[in-house]
Every structure is written in structure tokens, then in C-alpha cells.
Amino acid sequence: MNDALLETLRQQVAAGGSLTDALAGAAGGDPALALLSQMLTRREQALEQELDPQAEGERLEAQRQREDERLREEARAREERQRQDLRRARLERLRWRLGELEGELAAAENPLDDLARALGACPDCWGEDPGCRLCRGRGGPGFLRPDPAAFGRWIVPVLPDGSALSPAGGAASGPAPVATPPGGYVGAEPSPTPERTRT
């Protein structure tokens, strides 16, 4: 193979042509170059046949991986939706229970407030909380003038028969009282009963 032929092949390959095509064009009547061109053509075809299944396998594997990732993303999104649904249901149950408890608390506070009025006690803390804004911890029974109606409902029924007292210290009915109500409210001036602070 002479230098002129090699230079021609180099130029054709550098211009973007294939080596096989360059050899086929340069072979002319040279049987050796024609044989070499045929061998290179067969080798290229064999390589292409080997590479095609490999490339197809790689493409299929990449497609399978993408599908697997898509399925994993869908499963994660489904699990997150289920978790959110459970959280919403739990929150709804808690709200419902809170409403129940608030109703029970209000129902329990009403008779306690009434009893506090009957005893002349602070309805917020019964004198147990120094930080109470109504009584500053001094509102035990007898702190306020008892409410006569509440006194009649809560206290009179538990007194011995025939000794019912009025909240002002006199006999409500029957013989003279056998005891003076505790707390020193007998004969005290009436004072308003504070309402419980609802929070």
C-alpha cells in the first residue's frame, strides 16, 4: 500500500466517511484492497449484529427501571394519601370527643356554680386559687352572701327536719334554728355573686 493511497484513505475518513467505503472506492482494480474491503464490511456487519441485541437489552432494562420507579412513586403517593386520611379521621374523632367533653364539663359546672352560690363561695375556685381574678383565693364558703334560691335547693334539704334556715340566718319555717350557717354571713349585706369565667 503506497503513501498516496494511505493519504487518500486518511482524507476520506477525516471527511466523515467510513474506512470500508474509503477502501472500496480506492480499491479500483486491486484485488487485495477489494478483499480487505470485503473483510472489513463483513466485520462491521458482525459487530452491528452483536451490538444491536445488547443495545436493545439496555434499552429494555432502562425502560423496566423507569417503570419500576414509576410504580414505587405511585405506591409512596398512595401510602401518603392513606396516612393523611387516617390523620384526618383521627383529628375528626378528637374534635368530636372534645365537643363531648366540653358539653360534659359545662353540665358539671352548672350544678357546681349553683352550689357555690348556695354556700356563698367563689364559683371559679371555691377559694382554692390565690391567682383567681374573682376572689384572689379568699372565696371559700361564706365569702359572699348565699343566694336564697340556691340555698333552698342545696342546703335546706339536708338540714334536720324542722330546722331549715334561711341564708340570712333566720328560720325559714318551723322552730328556732339549731345552728348558725358557717362562714359568718348571718346578717351580712347582700353582695352580687360573680359569674364563672368561661374559658
CORVENKA-V543569 format. One record per residue. N is the residue number from 0. OMEGA is omega in radians with two decimals (* if undefined). BURIAL is # if it has 16 or more other C-alpha atoms within 10 Angstrom, else .. Layout:
n:N omega:OMEGA burial:BURIAL
n:N omega:OMEGA burial:BURIAL
This chain:
n:0 omega:-3.07 burial:.
n:1 omega:-3.06 burial:.
n:2 omega:-3.13 burial:.
n:3 omega:3.13 burial:.
n:4 omega:3.13 burial:.
n:5 omega:3.14 burial:.
n:6 omega:3.12 burial:.
n:7 omega:3.11 burial:.
n:8 omega:-3.12 burial:#
n:9 omega:-3.12 burial:.
n:10 omega:-3.14 burial:.
n:11 omega:3.11 burial:#
n:12 omega:3.12 burial:#
n:13 omega:-3.14 burial:.
n:14 omega:3.08 burial:.
n:15 omega:3.11 burial:.
n:16 omega:3.11 burial:.
n:17 omega:3.14 burial:.
n:18 omega:3.14 burial:#
n:19 omega:3.13 burial:#
n:20 omega:3.14 burial:#
n:21 omega:3.13 burial:#
n:22 omega:-3.13 burial:#
n:23 omega:3.14 burial:#
n:24 omega:-3.07 burial:.
n:25 omega:-3.03 burial:#
n:26 omega:-3.14 burial:#
n:27 omega:-3.14 burial:.
n:28 omega:-3.11 burial:.
n:29 omega:-3.11 burial:.
n:30 omega:-3.13 burial:.
n:31 omega:3.13 burial:.
n:32 omega:3.11 burial:#
n:33 omega:3.10 burial:#
n:34 omega:3.12 burial:.
n:35 omega:3.12 burial:.
n:36 omega:3.12 burial:#
n:37 omega:3.14 burial:.
n:38 omega:3.13 burial:.
n:39 omega:3.13 burial:#
n:40 omega:3.12 burial:#
n:41 omega:-3.14 burial:.
n:42 omega:3.11 burial:.
n:43 omega:3.13 burial:.
n:44 omega:3.12 burial:.
n:45 omega:3.13 burial:.
n:46 omega:3.13 burial:.
n:47 omega:3.12 burial:.
n:48 omega:3.10 burial:.
n:49 omega:-3.06 burial:.
n:50 omega:-3.10 burial:.
n:51 omega:3.12 burial:.
n:52 omega:3.13 burial:.
n:53 omega:3.12 burial:.
n:54 omega:3.12 burial:.
n:55 omega:3.10 burial:.
n:56 omega:3.11 burial:.
n:57 omega:3.13 burial:.
n:58 omega:3.12 burial:.
n:59 omega:3.13 burial:.
n:60 omega:3.11 burial:.
n:61 omega:3.11 burial:.
n:62 omega:3.12 burial:.
n:63 omega:3.12 burial:.
n:64 omega:3.11 burial:.
n:65 omega:3.13 burial:.
n:66 omega:3.10 burial:.
n:67 omega:3.13 burial:.
n:68 omega:3.11 burial:.
n:69 omega:3.12 burial:.
n:70 omega:3.10 burial:.
n:71 omega:3.12 burial:.
n:72 omega:3.12 burial:.
n:73 omega:3.14 burial:.
n:74 omega:3.12 burial:.
n:75 omega:3.13 burial:.
n:76 omega:3.13 burial:.
n:77 omega:3.12 burial:.
n:78 omega:3.13 burial:.
n:79 omega:3.09 burial:.
n:80 omega:3.13 burial:.
n:81 omega:3.10 burial:.
n:82 omega:3.12 burial:.
n:83 omega:3.10 burial:.
n:84 omega:3.12 burial:.
n:85 omega:3.12 burial:.
n:86 omega:3.12 burial:.
n:87 omega:3.14 burial:.
n:88 omega:3.12 burial:.
n:89 omega:3.12 burial:.
n:90 omega:3.13 burial:.
n:91 omega:3.09 burial:.
n:92 omega:3.13 burial:.
n:93 omega:3.10 burial:.
n:94 omega:3.13 burial:.
n:95 omega:3.13 burial:.
n:96 omega:3.10 burial:.
n:97 omega:3.09 burial:.
n:98 omega:3.09 burial:.
n:99 omega:-3.11 burial:.
n:100 omega:3.10 burial:.
n:101 omega:3.09 burial:.
n:102 omega:3.12 burial:.
n:103 omega:3.12 burial:.
n:104 omega:3.12 burial:.
n:105 omega:3.14 burial:.
n:106 omega:3.11 burial:.
n:107 omega:-3.11 burial:.
n:108 omega:-3.09 burial:.
n:109 omega:3.11 burial:.
n:110 omega:3.10 burial:.
n:111 omega:3.08 burial:.
n:112 omega:-3.13 burial:#
n:113 omega:3.12 burial:#
n:114 omega:3.09 burial:#
n:115 omega:3.10 burial:#
n:116 omega:3.13 burial:#
n:117 omega:-3.10 burial:#
n:118 omega:-3.10 burial:#
n:119 omega:-3.11 burial:#
n:120 omega:3.07 burial:#
n:121 omega:-3.10 burial:#
n:122 omega:-3.14 burial:#
n:123 omega:-3.02 burial:#
n:124 omega:-3.11 burial:#
n:125 omega:3.12 burial:#
n:126 omega:-3.08 burial:#
n:127 omega:-3.03 burial:.
n:128 omega:3.11 burial:.
n:129 omega:3.13 burial:.
n:130 omega:-3.12 burial:.
n:131 omega:-3.10 burial:#
n:132 omega:-3.14 burial:.
n:133 omega:-3.01 burial:#
n:134 omega:-3.11 burial:#
n:135 omega:3.08 burial:.
n:136 omega:-3.12 burial:#
n:137 omega:-2.96 burial:#
n:138 omega:3.07 burial:#
n:139 omega:3.12 burial:#
n:140 omega:-3.11 burial:#
n:141 omega:3.13 burial:#
n:142 omega:3.11 burial:#
n:143 omega:3.06 burial:#
n:144 omega:-3.12 burial:#
n:145 omega:3.07 burial:#
n:146 omega:-3.06 burial:#
n:147 omega:-3.11 burial:#
n:148 omega:3.12 burial:.
n:149 omega:3.10 burial:#
n:150 omega:3.12 burial:#
n:151 omega:-3.12 burial:#
n:152 omega:-2.96 burial:.
n:153 omega:-2.99 burial:#
n:154 omega:-3.07 burial:#
n:155 omega:-3.10 burial:#
n:156 omega:-3.08 burial:.
n:157 omega:3.11 burial:.
n:158 omega:3.12 burial:.
n:159 omega:-3.13 burial:.
n:160 omega:3.06 burial:.
n:161 omega:3.14 burial:.
n:162 omega:-3.11 burial:#
n:163 omega:3.14 burial:#
n:164 omega:2.97 burial:#
n:165 omega:-3.13 burial:#
n:166 omega:3.13 burial:#
n:167 omega:3.06 burial:#
n:168 omega:3.13 burial:#
n:169 omega:3.13 burial:.
n:170 omega:3.08 burial:#
n:171 omega:3.10 burial:#
n:172 omega:3.07 burial:.
n:173 omega:-3.07 burial:.
n:174 omega:-3.11 burial:.
n:175 omega:-3.12 burial:.
n:176 omega:3.12 burial:#
n:177 omega:-3.13 burial:.
n:178 omega:3.06 burial:.
n:179 omega:-3.14 burial:.
n:180 omega:-3.13 burial:#
n:181 omega:2.98 burial:.
n:182 omega:3.05 burial:.
n:183 omega:3.14 burial:.
n:184 omega:-3.08 burial:#
n:185 omega:3.12 burial:#
n:186 omega:-3.13 burial:.
n:187 omega:3.11 burial:.
n:188 omega:3.12 burial:.
n:189 omega:3.06 burial:.
n:190 omega:-3.08 burial:.
n:191 omega:3.07 burial:.
n:192 omega:-3.12 burial:#
n:193 omega:3.07 burial:.
n:194 omega:3.10 burial:.
n:195 omega:3.10 burial:.
n:196 omega:3.12 burial:.
n:197 omega:3.11 burial:.
n:198 omega:* burial:.
